[in-house]
């Protein structure tokens, strides 16, 4: 089983960016924990981070036929990227949207996700653990068939 994990804009700054909201864990540390969990679950994990909407769309499209599911934190693109939304809908892969912060407890503009309607599920508010929870949920879903 192969899972694509995508980190969106500004997530490369984790550990130093708004630590009161996102915590002190770096993206490298989160990736390591995700890879460790993937190993435990006996799944292959392909991890990417991009600050570019077009690159993220390309990654999603490339998953068609090569991955079984997607875990994605679209970052700020969550709230307005119809291109990412449409790419997820087009590839028809189970997709879990994750967020480190509780987007519904923050600024009003963050309360709307254009990704959620095409995602299989959404997990938010658990800092780096949101990724682990999303990966576990997706693998369980895929194994149930």
Contact map, one row per residue, 1 for C-alpha under 8 A:
1110000000000000000000000000000000000000011100000000000000000000001100000000000000000000000000000000000000000000000000000000000000000000000000000
1111000000000000000000000000000000000000001111000000000000000000011110000000000000000000000000000000000000000000000000000000000000000000000000000
1111100000000000000000000000000000000000001111000000000000000000001111100000000000000000000000000000000000000000000000000000000000000000000000000
0111110000000000000000000000000000000000000011110000000000000010001011100000000000000000000000000000000000000000000000000000000000000000000000000
0011111000000000000000000000000000000000000011110000000000000000000001110000000000000000000000000000000000000000000000000000000000000000000000000
0001111100000000000000000000000000000000000000111100000100000000000001111100000000000000000000000000000000000000000000000000000000000000000000000
0000111110100000000000000000000000000000000000111100000000000000000000011110000000000000000000000000000000000000000000000000000000000000000000000
0000011111100000000000000000000000000000000000001111000100000000000000011111100000000000000000000000000000000000000000000000000000000000000000000
0000001111110000000000000000000000000000000000001111000000000000000000000111100000000000000000000000000000000000000000000000000000000000000000000
0000000111111100000000000000000000000000000000000010000000000000000000000010000000000000000000000000000000000000000000000000000000000000000000000
0000001111111100000000000010000000000000000000001000000000000000000000000010000000000000000000000000000000000000000000000000000000000000000000000
0000000011111100000000000110000000000000000000001000000000000000000000000000000000000000000000000000000000000000000000000000000000000000000000000
0000000001111111100000000110000000000000000000000000000000000000000000000000000000000000000000000000000000000000000000000000000000000000000000000
0000000001111111101001111110000000000000000000000000000000000000000000000000000000000000000000000000000000000000000000000000000000000000000000000
0000000000001111101001111110000000000000000000000000000000000000000000000000000000000000000000000000000000000000000000000000000000000000000000000
0000000000001111111000010100000000000000000000000000000000000000000000000000000000000000000000000000000000000000000000000000000000000000000000000
0000000000001111111001000000000000000000000000000000000000000000000000000000000000000000000000000000000000000000000000000000000000000000000000000
0000000000000001111111100000000000000000000000000000000000000000000000000000000000000000000000000000000000000000000000000000000000000000000000000
0000000000000111111111110000000000000000000000000000000000000000000000000000000000000000000000000000000000000000000000000000000000000000000000000
0000000000000000011111100000000000000000000000000000000000000000000000000000000000000000000000000000000000000000000000000000000000000000000000000
0000000000000000011111100000000000000000000000000000000000000000000000000000000000000000000000000000100000000000000000000000000000000000000000000
0000000000000110111111111000000000000000000000000000000000000000000000000000000000000000000000000001100000000000000000000000001000000000000000000
0000000000000110011111111000000000000000000000000000000000000000000000000000000000000000000000000000000000000000000000000000001000000000000000000
0000000000000111001001111100000000000000000000000000000000000000000000000000000000000000000000000000000000000000000000000000000000000000000000000
0000000000000110000001111110110000000000000000000000000000000000000000000000000000000000000000000000000000000000000000000000000100000000000000000
0000000000011111000000011111110000000000000000000000000000000000000000000000000000000000000000000000000000000000000000000000000000000000000000000
0000000000111110000000001111111000000000000000000000000000000000000000000000000000000000000000000000000000000000000000000000000000000000000000000
0000000000000000000000000111111100000000000000000000000000000000000000000000000000000000000000000000000000000000000000000000000000000000000000000
0000000000000000000000001111111110000000000000000000000000000000000000000000000000000000000000000000000000000000000000000000000000000000000000000
0000000000000000000000001111111111000000000000000000000000000000000000000000000000000000000000000000000000000000000000000000000100100000000000000
0000000000000000000000000011111111100000000000100000000000000000000000000000000000000000000000000000000000000000000000000000000000000000000000000
0000000000000000000000000001111111110000000000000000000000000000000000000000000000000000000000000000000000000000000000000000000000000000000000000
0000000000000000000000000000111111111000000000000000000000000000000000000000000000000000000000000000000000000000000000000000000000010000000000000
0000000000000000000000000000011111111100000000000000000000000000000000000000000000000000000000000000000000000000000000000000000000110010000000000
0000000000000000000000000000001111111110000010000000000000000000000000000000000000000000000000000000000000000000000000000000000000000000000000000
0000000000000000000000000000000111111111000000000000000000000000000000000000000000000000000000000000000000000000000000000000000000000000000000000
0000000000000000000000000000000011111111100000000000000000000000000000000000000000000000000000000000000000000000000000000000000000010000000000000
0000000000000000000000000000000001111111111110000000000000000000000000000000000000000000000000000000000000000000000000000000000000000010000000000
0000000000000000000000000000000000111111111100000000000000000000000000000000000000000000000000000000000000000000000000000000000000000000000000000
0000000000000000000000000000000000011111111000000000000000000000000000000000000000000000000000000000000000000000000000000000000000000000000000000
0000000000000000000000000000000000001111111000000000000000000000000000000000000000000000000000000000000000000000000000000000000000000000001000000
1000000000000000000000000000000000000111111100000000000000000000000000000000000000000000000000000000000000000000000000000000000000000000000000000
1110000000000000000000000000000000000111111110000000000000000000000000000000000000000000000000000000000000000000000000000000000000000000000000000
1110000000000000000000000000000000000110011111000000000000000000000000000000000000000000000000000000000000000000000000000000000000000000000000000
0111100000000000000000000000000000100100001111100000000000000000000000000000000000000000000000000000000000000000000000000000000000000000000000000
0111100000000000000000000000000000000000000111110000000000000000000000000000000000000000000000000000000000000000000000000000000000000000000000000
0001111000000000000000000000001000000000000011111000000000000000000000000000000000000000000000000000000000000000000000000000000000000000000000000
0001111000000000000000000000000000000000000001111100000000000000000000000000000000000000000000000000000000000000000000000000000000000000000000000
0000011110110000000000000000000000000000000000111110000000000000000000000000000000000000000000000000000000000000000000000000000000000000000000000
0000011110000000000000000000000000000000000000011111101100000000000000000000000000000000000000000000000000000000000000000000000000000000000000000
0000000111000000000000000000000000000000000000001111101000000000000000000000000000000000000000000000000000000000000000000000000000000000000000000
0000000110000000000000000000000000000000000000000111111100000000000000000000000000000000000000000000000000000000000000000000000000000000000000000
0000000000000000000000000000000000000000000000000111111110000000000000000000100010110000000000000000000000000000000000000000000000000000000000000
0000000000000000000000000000000000000000000000000001111111000000000000000000000000000000000000000000000000000000000000000000000000000000000000000
0000000000000000000000000000000000000000000000000111111111100000000000000000000000000000000000000000000000000000000000000000000000000000000000000
0000010100000000000000000000000000000000000000000101111111110000000000000000000000010000000000000000000000000000000000000000000000000000000000000
0000000000000000000000000000000000000000000000000000111111111000000000000000000000110010000000000000000000000000000000000000000000000000000000000
0000000000000000000000000000000000000000000000000000011111111100000000000000000000000000000000000000000000000000000000000000000000000000000000000
0000000000000000000000000000000000000000000000000000001111111110000000000000000000000000000000000000000000000000000000000000000000000000000000000
0000000000000000000000000000000000000000000000000000000111111111000001000000000000010011001000000000000000000000000000000000000000000000000000000
0000000000000000000000000000000000000000000000000000000011111111000000000000000000000011011000000000000000000000000000000000000000000000000000000
0000000000000000000000000000000000000000000000000000000001111111110000000000000000000000000000000000000000000000000000000000000000000000000000000
0001000000000000000000000000000000000000000000000000000000111111111111000000000000000000001000000000000000000000000000000000000000000000000000000
0000000000000000000000000000000000000000000000000000000000011111111000000000000000000000001110000000000000000000000000000000000000000000000000000
0000000000000000000000000000000000000000000000000000000000000111111100000000000000000000000000000000000000000000000000000000000000000000000000000
0100000000000000000000000000000000000000000000000000000000000111111100000000000000000000000000000000000000000000000000000000000000000000000000000
1111000000000000000000000000000000000000000000000000000000000011111111000000000000000000000000000000000000000000000000000000000000000000000000000
1110000000000000000000000000000000000000000000000000000000000010111111000000000000000000000011000000000000000000000000000000000000000000000001000
0111000000000000000000000000000000000000000000000000000000000010001111100000000000000000000011100000000000000000000000000000000000000000010001000
0011110000000000000000000000000000000000000000000000000000010010001111110000000000000000000011110000000000000000000000000000000000000000010000000
0011110000000000000000000000000000000000000000000000000000000000000011111000000000000000000000111100000000000000000000000000000000100110010000000
0000111100000000000000000000000000000000000000000000000000000000000001111100000000000000000000111100000000000000000000000000000000000000000000000
0000011100000000000000000000000000000000000000000000000000000000000000111110010000000000000000001110000000000000000000000000000000000000000000000
0000011110000000000000000000000000000000000000000000000000000000000000011111110000000000000000001100000000000000000000000000000000000000000000000
0000001111100000000000000000000000000000000000000000000000000000000000001111110000000000000000000010000000000000000000000000000000000000000000000
0000000110000000000000000000000000000000000000000000000000000000000000000111111100000000000000000000000000000100000000000000000000000000000000000
0000000110000000000000000000000000000000000000000000100000000000000000000111111110000000000000000000000000000000000000000000000000000000000000000
0000000000000000000000000000000000000000000000000000000000000000000000001111111110000000000000000000000000000001111000000000000000000000000000000
0000000000000000000000000000000000000000000000000000000000000000000000000001111110000000000000000000000000001111111000000000000000000000000000000
0000000000000000000000000000000000000000000000000000000000000000000000000001111111000000000000000000000000000000110000000000000000000000000000000
0000000000000000000000000000000000000000000000000000100000000000000000000000111111111000000000000000000000000000011000000000000000000000000000000
0000000000000000000000000000000000000000000000000000000000000000000000000000000111111100000000000000000000000000011000000000000000000000000000000
0000000000000000000000000000000000000000000000000000100010000000000000000000000011111110000000000000000000000000000000000000000000000000000000000
0000000000000000000000000000000000000000000000000000100110010000000000000000000011111111000000000000000000000000001000000000000000000000000000000
0000000000000000000000000000000000000000000000000000000000000000000000000000000011111111100000000000000000000000011001000000000000000000000000000
0000000000000000000000000000000000000000000000000000000000000000000000000000000001111111110000000000000000000000000000000000000000000000000000000
0000000000000000000000000000000000000000000000000000000010011000000000000000000000111111111000000000000000000000000000000000000000000000000000000
0000000000000000000000000000000000000000000000000000000000011000000000000000000000011111111110100000000000000000000001100000000000000000000000000
0000000000000000000000000000000000000000000000000000000000000000000000000000000000001111111110000000000000000000000001000000000000000000000000000
0000000000000000000000000000000000000000000000000000000000001000000000000000000000000111111100000000000000000000000000000000000000000000000000000
0000000000000000000000000000000000000000000000000000000000011011000000000000000000000011111110000000000000000000000000000000000000000000000000000
0000000000000000000000000000000000000000000000000000000000000001000000000000000000000001111111000000000000000000000000000000000000000000000000000
0000000000000000000000000000000000000000000000000000000000000001000111000000000000000001101111100000000000000000000000000000000000000000000000000
0000000000000000000000000000000000000000000000000000000000000000000111000000000000000000000111110000000000000000000000110000000000000000010001000
0000000000000000000000000000000000000000000000000000000000000000000011110000000000000001000011111000000000000000000001111000000000000000010000000
0000000000000000000000000000000000000000000000000000000000000000000001110000000000000000000001111100000000000000000000111110000000000110010000000
0000000000000000000000000000000000000000000000000000000000000000000000111100000000000000000000111110000000000000001100111110000000000100000000000
0000000000000000000000000000000000000000000000000000000000000000000000111100000000000000000000011111000000000000000000000111000001100100000000000
0000000000000000000000000000000000000000000000000000000000000000000000001010000000000000000000001111111000000000000000000011111001100000000000000
0000000000000000000001000000000000000000000000000000000000000000000000000000000000000000000000000111110000000000000000000001111111100000000000000
0000000000000000000011000000000000000000000000000000000000000000000000000000000000000000000000000011111000000000000000000001111000000000000000000
0000000000000000000000000000000000000000000000000000000000000000000000000000000000000000000000000011111111000000000000000001110000000000000000000
0000000000000000000000000000000000000000000000000000000000000000000000000000000000000000000000000010111111100110000000000001100000000000000000000
0000000000000000000000000000000000000000000000000000000000000000000000000000000000000000000000000000011111110110000000000000000000000000000000000
0000000000000000000000000000000000000000000000000000000000000000000000000000000000000000000000000000011111100010000000000000000000000000000000000
0000000000000000000000000000000000000000000000000000000000000000000000000000000000000000000000000000011111110110000000000000000000000000000000000
0000000000000000000000000000000000000000000000000000000000000000000000000000000000000000000000000000001111111110000000000000000000000000000000000
0000000000000000000000000000000000000000000000000000000000000000000000000000000000000000000000000000000101111111000000000000000000000000000000000
0000000000000000000000000000000000000000000000000000000000000000000000000000001000000000000000000000000000111111000000000000000000000000000000000
0000000000000000000000000000000000000000000000000000000000000000000000000001001000000000000000000000001101111111100000000000000000000000000000000
0000000000000000000000000000000000000000000000000000000000000000000000000000001000000000000000000000001111111111100000000000000000000000000000000
0000000000000000000000000000000000000000000000000000000000000000000000000000011000000000000000000000000000011111110000000000000000000000000000000
0000000000000000000000000000000000000000000000000000000000000000000000000000011100000000000000000000000000000111111110000000000000000000000000000
0000000000000000000000000000000000000000000000000000000000000000000000000000011111001000000000000000000000000001111110000000000000000000000000000
0000000000000000000000000000000000000000000000000000000000000000000000000000011011011000000000001000000000000000111111100000000000000000000000000
0000000000000000000000000000000000000000000000000000000000000000000000000000000000000000000000001000000000000000111111111100000000000000000000000
0000000000000000000000000000000000000000000000000000000000000000000000000000000000000000000000000000000000000000111111100000000000000000000000000
0000000000000000000000000000000000000000000000000000000000000000000000000000000000001001100000100000000000000000001111110000000000000000000000000
0000000000000000000000000000000000000000000000000000000000000000000000000000000000000001000001111000000000000000001111111100000000000000000000000
0000000000000000000000000000000000000000000000000000000000000000000000000000000000000000000001111000000000000000000101111100000000000000000000000
0000000000000000000000000000000000000000000000000000000000000000000000000000000000000000000000111000000000000000000100111110000000000000000000000
0000000000000000000000000000000000000000000000000000000000000000000000000000000000000000000000011100000000000000000100111111000000000100000000000
0000000000000000000000000000000000000000000000000000000000000000000000000000000000000000000000011110000000000000000000001111100001001100000000000
0000000000000000000000000000000000000000000000000000000000000000000000000000000000000000000000000111111000000000000000000111111001000000000000000
0000000000000000000000000000000000000000000000000000000000000000000000000000000000000000000000000011111000000000000000000011111001000000000000000
0000000000000000000000000000000000000000000000000000000000000000000000000000000000000000000000000011110000000000000000000001111111000000000000000
0000000000000000000001100000000000000000000000000000000000000000000000000000000000000000000000000011100000000000000000000001111111000000000000000
0000000000000000000000001000010000000000000000000000000000000000000000000000000000000000000000000001000000000000000000000000011111110000000000000
0000000000000000000000000000000000000000000000000000000000000000000000000000000000000000000000000001000000000000000000000000011111111000000000000
0000000000000000000000000000000000000000000000000000000000000000000000000000000000000000000000000111000000000000000000000011111111111100000000000
0000000000000000000000000000010001000000000000000000000000000000000000100000000000000000000000000111000000000000000000000000000111111110000000000
0000000000000000000000000000000011001000000000000000000000000000000000000000000000000000000000000000000000000000000000000000000111111111000000000
0000000000000000000000000000000000000000000000000000000000000000000000000000000000000000000000000000000000000000000000000010000011111111100000000
0000000000000000000000000000000000000000000000000000000000000000000000100000000000000000000000011100000000000000000000000110000001111111110000000
0000000000000000000000000000000001000100000000000000000000000000000000100000000000000000000000010000000000000000000000000000000000111111111000000
0000000000000000000000000000000000000000000000000000000000000000000000000000000000000000000000000000000000000000000000000000000000011111111100000
0000000000000000000000000000000000000000000000000000000000000000000000000000000000000000000000000000000000000000000000000000000000001111111110000
0000000000000000000000000000000000000000000000000000000000000000000011100000000000000000000001110000000000000000000000000000000000000111111111000
0000000000000000000000000000000000000000100000000000000000000000000000000000000000000000000000000000000000000000000000000000000000000011111111100
0000000000000000000000000000000000000000000000000000000000000000000000000000000000000000000000000000000000000000000000000000000000000001111111110
0000000000000000000000000000000000000000000000000000000000000000000000000000000000000000000000000000000000000000000000000000000000000000111111111
0000000000000000000000000000000000000000000000000000000000000000000110000000000000000000000001000000000000000000000000000000000000000000011111111
0000000000000000000000000000000000000000000000000000000000000000000000000000000000000000000000000000000000000000000000000000000000000000001111111
0000000000000000000000000000000000000000000000000000000000000000000000000000000000000000000000000000000000000000000000000000000000000000000111111
0000000000000000000000000000000000000000000000000000000000000000000000000000000000000000000000000000000000000000000000000000000000000000000011111
